[in-house]
Amino acid sequence: MTTLLDAYSETSGQGVIDHLRQLAAPLRGMKILHVNSTRVGGGVAEILGKLVPLMQELSIDASWEVITGNDDFYQCTKAMHNALQGSRARIPRHLLDNYEQVNRDNGEQLREKLEAADFVFIHDPQPAPLLTYCPARRGKWIWRCHIDASHPYRPVWKYLKPFIADYDASIFSLPRFAKTLPHPQYIIPPSIDPLSEKNMDLTKEEVWGVYGDFDLDPERPLLLQVSRFDRFKDPLGVIQAYQLVKKFVPGQQLVLAGGTATDDPEGEVVLQEVRDAAAGDPDIHILLLPPDAHKTINALQRAADIVLQKSIKEGFGLTVTEAMWKGKPVIGGDTGGIQLQVINFNTGFRVNTPEGAALRIRYLLHQPAKMREMGNKAREFVRDNFLLTRHLREYLTLILSLHYGSEDRIELN
């Protein structure tokens, strides 16, 4: 019978799957628990939705829990997210008190599972204090930071650091994101699932369907950015770049497609700002998509001529990898994890301003052969570096490292 893991052998190679089974053999039956703050919306939820079932197929007792909070909690954690990315976000004491109380309440609800687990992965700042409220924990705890924390706002990092310092290890996406902490730190970039609805191959009819669905013209160039409506994704900068291009190369269409995450209270405000900036231009299409619109996003990325991700700050940016996997050149912000994915002048371009983005868009529109060449290089770069099987391999390696500690020899039979 074909297993889920076997299905990945076509894209990753059978040797990669065999290696995963070898790494997982000493971990069979271990309880591994992931905790974050939302089950839908954002890259963390997308990754966990695939990573956990693959761990289960390797005979690991893996599970995923989501903490819950009130409006004040999400307002606080959004400010923390912004502060870790460098914004001077001053968080009132009453919001911090509520943040700790929400984690205390979730700790009580999840304590039995948390304290029984062999390994606990806590994702991002939202559930970071849970360790404090599990005094009888017996397993190893790992804090996984998906955020560009290279230059955090110091008062907020000073507040969070004591919660994180007692973890057994932490994971960051890039070396420069790592912080000074009294435990081992691991560098594990995120990944995409090549077999998911968002990344699987589509028929020509499925791709062409988005033109009719969203009143797009298949005869004119299509520019696309897919992301949450978040200021750090700079959707207003994308609109400015499009407007600059339009002055010199008429006929472009721009699609800004995304949704909101349940733990992001700013999404509706930013969405309204984007709508105001696009008002009066029938060629700017703003699509508020539901969390399960994976095939629609897939089709839009395949229909696009150029994909943008003009982030000002970015922990990684899964939409960049998704577009590259579909053979598209990406024009991305010269920041964070995008620098790891977009190899300048090779798999796409990195830019810092709307003017820079407009210049690169114009170049690619006039160089269709270069566009295809960059897209082909981008797909192979993703195959080698950013597929889910690589991500799982590095998680398993980390777990083995922490499990065996200072032992001189690890048998992987």
Residue pairs with C-beta under 8 A, 6 or more apart in sequence:
3 57
4 53
4 54
4 57
5 17
5 20
5 21
5 54
5 57
5 58
6 17
7 195
8 16
8 17
8 194
8 195
8 387
8 388
8 389
9 16
9 17
11 194
11 195
11 383
11 387
12 194
12 387
12 389
12 390
16 389
16 390
16 393
17 389
19 393
20 58
20 389
20 392
20 393
20 396
21 58
22 412
22 413
23 393
23 396
23 397
23 400
23 412
24 55
24 58
24 59
24 60
24 396
25 412
25 413
26 400
26 403
26 410
26 411
26 412
27 58
27 60
27 396
27 399
27 400
27 403
28 58
28 59
28 60
29 59
29 60
29 61
30 60
30 61
30 118
30 119
30 399
30 403
31 61
31 62
31 63
31 116
31 117
31 118
31 119
31 139
32 55
32 60
32 61
32 62
32 63
32 117
32 118
32 119
32 120
32 121
32 399
33 62
33 63
33 64
33 65
33 113
33 114
33 117
33 119
33 120
33 121
34 48
34 51
34 52
34 62
34 63
34 64
34 65
34 120
34 121
34 123
35 64
35 65
35 66
35 67
35 110
35 114
35 120
35 121
35 122
35 123
35 127
35 130
36 44
36 45
36 48
36 64
36 66
36 67
36 122
36 123
36 124
36 126
36 127
37 66
37 67
37 69
37 77
37 123
37 124
37 126
37 127
37 263
38 44
38 45
38 66
38 261
38 262
38 263
39 45
39 49
39 64
39 66
39 262
40 261
40 262
40 291
40 292
41 228
41 259
41 260
41 261
41 262
41 263
41 264
41 291
42 228
42 261
42 263
42 264
43 146
43 190
43 315
43 316
43 317
43 318
44 123
44 124
44 146
46 193
46 196
46 198
46 318
47 190
47 191
47 318
47 388
47 391
48 64
48 123
49 64
50 193
50 196
50 388
51 388
51 391
51 392
51 395
52 62
52 63
52 64
54 388
54 392
55 62
55 392
55 395
56 62
58 396
63 113
65 110
65 113
67 102
67 103
67 106
67 110
67 126
67 127
67 130
68 102
68 106
69 77
69 102
69 106
69 126
69 263
70 98
70 102
71 265
72 94
72 95
72 98
73 98
73 99
73 102
73 126
74 262
74 263
74 264
74 265
75 95
75 265
76 91
76 95
76 96
76 98
76 99
77 99
77 125
77 126
77 263
78 263
78 264
78 265
78 266
79 89
79 91
79 95
79 156
80 89
80 91
80 125
80 126
80 156
80 160
81 124
81 125
81 147
82 89
82 232
83 89
83 91
83 152
83 153
83 155
83 156
83 157
84 125
84 145
84 147
84 148
84 149
84 152
84 153
84 156
84 157
84 160
85 147
85 148
85 149
85 152
85 232
85 313
86 151
86 152
86 153
86 313
87 153
88 153
89 153
89 156
90 155
91 156
91 159
96 159
99 129
100 129
103 127
103 128
103 129
103 130
103 132
103 133
104 129
104 133
106 127
106 130
107 114
107 129
107 130
107 132
107 133
107 134
108 133
110 130
111 133
111 134
114 120
114 130
114 134
114 137
115 134
115 136
115 137
115 138
116 138
116 139
117 137
117 139
118 138
118 139
118 140
118 403
119 139
119 140
119 141
119 142
119 399
119 402
119 403
120 131
120 137
120 139
120 140
120 141
120 142
121 142
121 144
122 128
122 130
122 131
122 141
122 142
122 143
122 144
122 167
123 144
123 146
124 144
124 145
124 146
124 147
125 147
125 160
126 263
128 143
128 160
128 163
128 164
129 163
131 137
131 141
131 163
131 166
131 167
132 163
132 166
140 168
140 169
140 402
140 403
141 166
141 167
141 168
142 167
142 168
142 169
142 170
142 171
142 398
142 402
143 164
143 167
143 169
143 170
143 171
144 170
144 171
145 170
145 171
145 172
145 173
145 177
145 315
146 173
146 190
146 315
146 316
147 177
147 315
148 173
148 174
148 177
148 313
148 314
148 315
148 335
148 336
148 337
149 157
149 172
149 177
149 179
150 174
150 176
150 177
150 336
152 179
157 179
161 179
161 181
164 170
164 181
165 181
165 182
165 183
167 181
167 183
168 183
168 184
168 402
169 183
169 184
169 185
169 186
169 398
169 402
170 178
170 179
170 181
170 183
170 184
170 185
170 186
171 185
171 186
171 187
171 188
171 398
172 178
172 179
172 185
172 186
172 187
172 188
173 187
173 188
173 189
173 190
173 315
173 316
173 336
173 337
173 340
174 187
174 189
174 336
174 337
174 339
174 340
175 187
177 315
177 336
178 185
178 187
179 185
184 401
184 402
186 394
186 398
188 391
188 394
188 395
188 398
189 316
189 337
189 340
189 385
189 386
189 391
190 315
190 316
190 318
190 321
190 337
190 386
190 391
191 321
191 386
191 387
191 388
191 390
191 391
192 198
192 199
192 318
192 321
192 322
192 325
192 382
192 386
192 387
192 388
193 199
193 387
193 388
194 200
194 325
194 387
194 388
196 294
197 294
197 295
197 298
198 294
198 295
198 297
198 298
198 322
199 298
199 322
199 325
199 326
200 298
202 295
202 298
202 299
202 302
206 295
206 299
207 299
207 302
207 303
208 218
208 303
209 299
210 216
210 296
210 299
210 300
210 303
211 217
211 218
211 303
213 296
214 255
214 285
214 287
215 285
216 222
216 253
216 255
216 285
216 303
217 253
218 303
220 251
220 252
220 253
221 249
221 251
221 252
221 253
221 305
221 306
221 365
222 252
222 253
222 255
222 303
222 304
222 305
222 306
223 242
223 245
223 252
223 253
223 254
223 255
223 304
223 305
223 306
223 307
223 308
223 361
224 254
224 255
224 257
224 300
224 301
224 303
224 304
224 306
224 307
224 308
224 323
225 233
225 235
225 238
225 254
225 255
225 256
225 257
225 258
225 307
225 308
225 309
225 310
225 319
226 257
226 258
226 297
226 300
226 301
226 307
226 309
226 319
226 322
226 323
227 233
227 235
227 258
227 309
227 311
227 317
227 319
228 258
228 259
228 260
228 261
228 264
228 267
229 235
229 258
229 259
229 260
229 267
229 268
229 270
229 271
229 274
229 288
230 264
230 266
230 267
230 270
231 266
231 270
231 312
232 311
232 312
232 313
232 314
233 258
233 309
233 310
233 311
233 312
233 314
234 310
234 311
234 312
234 333
235 256
235 270
235 274
236 273
236 274
236 277
237 310
237 312
237 353
237 354
237 357
238 254
238 256
238 308
238 310
238 354
238 357
239 254
239 256
239 274
239 277
239 278
239 284
240 354
240 358
241 308
241 310
241 354
241 355
241 357
241 358
241 361
242 252
242 254
242 284
242 358
242 361
244 354
244 355
244 358
245 252
245 358
245 361
245 362
245 365
246 252
246 283
248 362
249 362
249 365
249 366
252 283
252 361
252 365
253 283
253 285
254 283
254 284
254 285
255 285
255 287
255 300
255 304
256 274
256 278
256 284
256 285
256 286
256 287
257 287
257 289
257 296
257 297
257 300
258 287
258 288
258 289
259 267
259 288
259 289
259 290
259 291
259 293
260 267
260 268
260 271
260 288
261 267
271 286
271 288
274 286
275 286
278 284
278 286
289 296
289 297
297 322
298 322
298 326
301 307
301 322
301 323
301 326
301 328
302 326
304 323
304 328
305 328
305 364
305 365
305 371
306 328
306 329
306 330
306 331
306 361
306 364
306 365
306 371
307 319
307 320
307 323
307 328
307 329
307 330
307 331
308 330
308 331
308 332
308 357
308 361
309 317
309 319
309 320
309 323
309 330
309 331
309 332
309 333
309 338
310 331
310 332
310 333
310 351
310 354
310 357
311 317
311 332
311 333
311 335
311 336
311 338
312 333
312 335
313 335
313 336
314 332
314 333
314 335
314 336
314 337
314 338
315 336
315 337
316 336
316 337
316 338
316 340
316 341
317 332
317 336
317 337
317 338
317 341
320 330
320 332
320 337
320 338
320 341
320 342
321 341
321 382
321 386
323 330
323 378
324 330
324 341
324 342
324 347
324 348
324 375
324 378
324 379
324 381
324 382
325 378
325 379
325 382
325 383
325 386
326 375
326 379
327 372
327 375
327 376
327 378
327 379
328 375
328 378
329 347
329 348
329 349
329 364
329 371
329 374
329 375
329 378
330 341
330 342
330 347
330 348
330 349
330 378
331 342
331 348
331 349
331 350
331 351
331 357
331 360
331 361
331 364
332 338
332 341
332 342
332 348
332 349
332 350
332 351
333 350
333 351
333 352
334 350
334 351
334 352
338 350
339 350
341 347
341 381
341 386
342 348
342 349
342 350
343 377
343 381
344 350
346 374
346 377
347 374
347 377
347 378
347 381
348 374
348 378
349 360
351 357
351 359
351 360
363 370
364 370
364 371
364 374
400 410
404 410
